[in-house]
Amino acid sequence: MATESTLQTSFLLSFCFITLSMVSKNFFFITPCLANLDMDSVDEWTEEKEDDEINEVQSQRTLSRDCDLSVGEWVFDASYPLYEPNCPYLSNQVSCQKNGRPDSDYEKWSWKPQQCLIPRFNALDFLGRIRKKRVMLVGDSMMRNQWESLVCLVEAVIPNERKLVSSNGPTIAFHAMDYQASIEFAWAPLLVGLKEDAHNKKILLLDSIDENAKYWRGVDILVFDSAHWWTHSGKWSSWDYYKEGERLFSSLNPMVAYEKGLTTWAKWVDLNLDPNRTRVIFRSVSPRHNRQNGWQCYKQREPLVFLGFKPRVPGQLVVLREVLKKMSFPVYLLDVTSMSALRRDGHPSIYGRAADAQGRQDAGGWTSDCTHWCLPGVPDAWNEMLYALL
């Protein structure tokens, strides 16, 4: 795990751009050329380490009082995808067609809840609903995955000269100029702070969030996620110590630490945001299919069928539900865990890099990404659920 400054540098390196104008001292407008993006320069913030099993889950808490959007089935729809695989805002890591994936049916599945309908995403209507608003997705590389999806869902209806991308610290924003609206991503995989001390030791600040939260102020619609990084251990751990108040810990149960970190986030939301001005959504953990007791994603070509069983709930989701219950601010839980767990076919697998025609990154062997999602693909359904909320 890099320091915050290194992360920000890596983050900015993930975009090749042309500076158009300097609006203020630290704020530049830029145009993207992501088609030629080299993701090797940003591995530290895009790659989720593979060390814990995320299981599918039947949600008991929903976004709608009348319908559980998380219970349903994937239906093949030849009219999908909703945007072209060559969308210029897609990074190489999720551009599976460009990276040589031979099949494309994974792009053509839509999510259908059992008891209600999710409207088909309408880019012009969505832009109208966020007119003069800021939408910000906050979290890790799975949230970046969702941000790229959302930008690609809307960008095609906007003339080239009326859209642009800007960066500010650890944030990146897509601007629809005629709508005075922005769709933003803020890198904060743990939500709380992470710093490096004088001895180059990384410290996770369980009760400190202001350094990240300062970028969230003034946003109209906030969508959060934080799950995977909390369970990294050993060589994959992002920190050496935990800190709470003046106490320093060398070890702590991951779910206890997660609860402490989420509680810090929840207190910040309760104290700093007005529910009459800001909508807050928390997206549940994105499942992975790469553990020995889970499904492997290599060569998978279609979704699994949900058979009504109730699998074990991921620890992160149990903790998240409990923290949300204690909040005074009305936060919606966007539950995508069980629906996405059915989509073992939707990951990049060996097509996560454009290294060579065989999908190899180097001569050392195969690499397979069963964590992130090909685009177009599964995160488009998450965004259709988000659209239904608005």
Secondary structure, 3 states (H helix, E strand, C coil): CCCHHHHHHHHHHCCCEEEEEEEECCEEEEEECHHHCCHHHHHHHHCCCCCCCCCCCCCCCCCCCCCCCCCEEEEECCCCCCCCCCCCCCCHHHCCCCCCCCCCHHHCEEEEECCCCCCCCCHHHHHHHCCCCEEEEEECHHHHHHHHHHHHHHHCCCCHHHEEEEEECCEEEEEEHHHCEEEEEEECCCCCEEEECCCCCEEEECCCCHHHHCCCCCCCEEEECCCHHHHCCHHHCCCCEEEECCEEECCCCHHHHHHHHHHHHHHHHHHHCCCCCCEEEEECCCCCCCCCCCCCCCCCCCCCCCCCCCCCCCHHHHHHHHHHHCCCCCEEEECCHHHHHCCHHHCCECCCCCCCCCCCCECCECCCECCCCCCCCHHHHHHHHHHHHC
